[in-house]
């Protein structure tokens, strides 16, 4: 048995060395084939998965690349190697940027590691990747999570309201804008009123937009109080980041 294990280990080392040489020589197809041979023997080889996944992504096989990134992140999470897990998810966001779960899981882990500012930037960056007509719901989900971290950012609220309106969620858009309006002034208030007008095409909102424009011209800045703040005092509390050890939910349907 020991000799069999040694032979397998020796074969893996030879294949890995050959695959690495092919990768450094930019022989991507050959490198992928060799890495796949190793993964056939050990499907949970983290090192190999993280080496071959970027190659697969660069050749257009985003689905297989993400499956390998996800497997590696799951294993690293199980081993409690939080920084390595986060690095794998960052690489996934870079290599397969249109994979929603890569951004969601990365932000989730950043929050649970106490890196809320990084998580906020991750969510905003991810939302920008899903601005198309068929991916707006993913952008909405990421921006909604971002608002839990910084509910006073009116730019995020405006972007979210636009997405609501674009996807037919008119009541959600108008409700968000109505909550936003008392907490902003000047140009921000004019933009809120303008968006309300464009959504409803009503005389009432046209008149309120003119009022906001007049206020901006007079130099009114309005209040700077947060327009939305409920629940626990910190984003970590709101997102249950008080657990003793950070864990990420790699189920695609799991919330942050």
C-alpha positions in Angstrom: 0.0 0.0 0.0 2.8 2.4 0.9 4.6 1.8 -2.4 1.3 2.5 -4.3 0.9 5.8 -2.4 4.5 6.7 -3.2 4.1 5.9 -6.8 0.9 8.0 -7.0 2.7 10.9 -5.3 5.7 10.6 -7.7 3.4 10.5 -10.7 1.6 13.6 -9.4 4.8 15.5 -9.0 6.0 14.6 -12.5 2.6 15.6 -14.0 2.5 18.8 -12.0 6.1 19.8 -13.0 5.3 19.1 -16.7 2.0 21.1 -16.5 3.8 24.0 -14.8 6.4 24.1 -17.5 3.7 24.1 -20.2 1.9 26.9 -18.4 5.1 29.0 -18.2 5.7 28.4 -21.9 2.1 29.6 -22.6 1.1 26.1 -23.9 -2.2 26.5 -22.3 -4.0 23.6 -24.0 -1.3 21.1 -23.0 -1.1 22.5 -19.4 -4.9 22.2 -19.0 -4.8 18.6 -20.2 -2.1 17.7 -17.7 -3.8 19.5 -14.8 -7.0 17.7 -15.6 -5.1 14.4 -15.3 -4.1 15.3 -11.8 -7.7 16.3 -10.9 -9.1 13.0 -12.2 -7.0 11.3 -9.6 -7.7 13.9 -6.9 -10.7 16.1 -7.7 -10.1 18.2 -4.6 -6.5 19.2 -5.3 -6.6 22.9 -4.3 -3.2 23.8 -5.8 -4.0 22.3 -9.2 -7.6 23.7 -9.2 -6.3 27.3 -8.6 -3.7 26.9 -11.3 -5.9 25.5 -14.0 -9.0 27.6 -13.3 -7.5 30.9 -14.7 -6.4 29.0 -17.8 -9.9 27.7 -18.4 -11.4 31.1 -17.9 -9.0 32.7 -20.4 -10.1 30.1 -23.0 -13.7 30.8 -22.5 -14.7 27.9 -20.2 -16.1 30.1 -17.4 -18.4 27.4 -16.0 -15.7 24.8 -15.4 -13.3 27.6 -14.1 -15.9 28.7 -11.6 -16.6 25.2 -10.4 -12.9 24.8 -9.6 -12.6 28.1 -7.9 -15.7 27.3 -5.8 -14.3 23.9 -4.9 -11.0 25.4 -3.8 -12.8 28.1 -1.8 -14.9 25.4 -0.1 -11.9 23.3 0.8 -9.9 26.3 2.1 -12.9 27.4 4.1 -13.2 23.9 5.6 -9.5 24.1 6.5 -10.1 27.5 8.1 -7.5 29.1 5.8 -9.5 32.3 5.6 -7.0 34.5 3.8 -6.3 31.8 1.2 -10.0 31.3 0.7 -10.5 35.0 0.2 -7.6 35.1 -2.3 -9.2 32.3 -4.3 -12.5 34.2 -4.4 -10.7 37.4 -5.5 -9.1 35.5 -8.4 -12.5 34.1 -9.3 -14.0 37.6 -9.5 -11.1 38.6 -11.7 -11.2 35.6 -14.0 -15.0 35.0 -14.1 -16.4 38.4 -13.4 -19.9 37.5 -14.5 -20.3 34.8 -11.9 -22.7 36.3 -9.3 -21.8 33.9 -6.6 -18.1 34.8 -6.8 -18.9 38.4 -5.8 -21.5 37.4 -3.2 -19.3 34.9 -1.4 -16.3 37.2 -1.5 -18.2 40.0 0.1 -19.7 37.6 2.7 -16.3 36.4 3.8 -14.9 39.9 3.9 -17.7 41.0 6.1 -17.3 38.0 8.4 -13.5 38.8 8.6 -14.4 42.3 9.7 -13.4 44.0 6.4 -16.6 45.9 5.8 -15.0 48.6 3.6 -13.5 45.9 1.3 -16.9 44.1 1.2 -18.6 47.3 0.3 -16.2 48.0 -2.6 -16.6 44.3 -3.7 -20.4 44.6 -3.8 -20.3 47.8 -5.8 -17.7 46.5 -8.2 -19.7 43.3 -8.7 -22.9 45.2 -9.3 -21.3 47.0 -12.2 -20.7 43.7 -13.9 -24.5 43.0 -14.0 -25.9 46.1 -15.7 -27.4 44.2 -18.7 -31.1 43.7 -19.2 -30.9 40.0 -18.2 -28.6 40.4 -15.2 -30.3 43.4 -13.4 -31.6 41.2 -10.6 -28.1 40.2 -9.7 -27.1 43.9 -9.6 -30.1 44.6 -7.4 -29.1 41.8 -5.0 -25.5 43.1 -4.7 -26.6 46.7 -4.2 -29.1 45.7 -1.6 -26.4 44.0 0.4 -24.2 47.1 0.0 -26.9 49.3 1.5 -26.9 47.2 4.6 -23.2 48.2 5.1 -23.6 51.9 4.2 -27.3 52.8 4.1 -26.6 56.5 3.9 -24.9 56.4 0.5 -27.4 58.1 -1.8 -25.5 57.2 -5.0 -26.1 53.5 -4.3 -29.8 54.2 -3.5 -30.2 56.0 -6.8 -28.6 53.2 -8.7 -30.8 50.7 -7.0 -33.9 52.8 -7.7 -33.0 53.0 -11.4 -32.6 49.2 -11.5 -36.0 48.7 -9.8 -37.6 51.0 -12.3 -35.9 49.2 -15.2 -37.1 45.8 -14.1 -40.7 46.9 -13.5 -40.5 47.2 -9.7 -42.0 50.7 -9.8 -43.3 50.7 -6.3 -40.0 49.6 -4.9 -38.2 52.4 -6.8 -40.7 55.1 -5.7 -40.6 53.9 -2.1 -36.8 54.0 -2.0 -36.8 57.5 -3.6 -39.4 58.7 -1.1 -37.2 57.5 1.8 -34.1 59.0 0.3 -35.5 62.5 -0.4 -35.7 63.9 3.2 -32.0 63.0 3.8 -30.5 64.8 0.8 -30.4 68.3 -0.7 -29.0 70.3 -3.6 -28.0 68.3 -6.7 -28.7 65.0 -5.0 -32.3 66.0 -4.3 -32.8 67.3 -7.8 -31.7 63.9 -9.1 -34.1 62.1 -6.8 -37.0 64.3 -7.9 -35.9 63.9 -11.6 -36.0 60.1 -11.3 -39.4 60.2 -9.6 -40.7 62.3 -12.5 -39.2 60.0 -15.1 -40.8 57.0 -13.5 -44.3 58.5 -13.0 -44.4 61.2 -15.7 -46.7 63.0 -13.3 -47.2 66.8 -12.9 -46.8 66.4 -9.2 -43.3 65.1 -9.5 -42.4 67.5 -12.3 -43.3 70.3 -9.9 -41.3 68.8 -7.1 -38.3 68.5 -9.5 -38.6 72.2 -10.4 -38.7 73.0 -6.7 -35.5 70.9 -6.1 -33.9 72.7 -9.1 -34.8 76.1 -7.6 -33.4 75.0 -4.3 -30.2 73.9 -5.8 -29.8 77.2 -7.7 -30.3 79.0 -4.4 -27.6 76.9 -2.8 -29.8 74.8 -0.5 -27.9 71.8 0.7 -30.6 70.1 2.8 -30.0 67.8 5.6 -27.1 65.2 5.7 -28.9 62.8 8.1 -28.9 59.2 7.0 -32.2 58.4 5.2 -32.2 54.8 6.2 -30.9 53.2 9.3 -32.6 50.3 11.0 -31.6 47.2 13.0 -28.3 46.6 14.8 -25.6 49.3 14.9 -23.1 47.7 12.7 -23.1 45.8 9.4 -21.4 42.9 11.1 -24.2 42.7 13.6 -26.8 43.0 10.9 -25.1 40.2 8.8 -24.5 37.9 11.8 -20.7 38.4 11.7 -20.4 37.8 15.4 -19.8 34.1 15.0 -16.7 32.8 16.6 -15.2 31.6 13.3 -15.9 33.0 9.9 -17.8 30.6 7.6 -19.0 31.2 4.1 -22.1 29.6 2.7 -21.3 28.2 -0.6 -24.9 27.3 -1.4 -25.8 29.6 -4.3 -29.2 30.3 -2.7 -27.8 31.2 0.7 -28.0 34.9 1.7 -25.1 36.9 2.9 
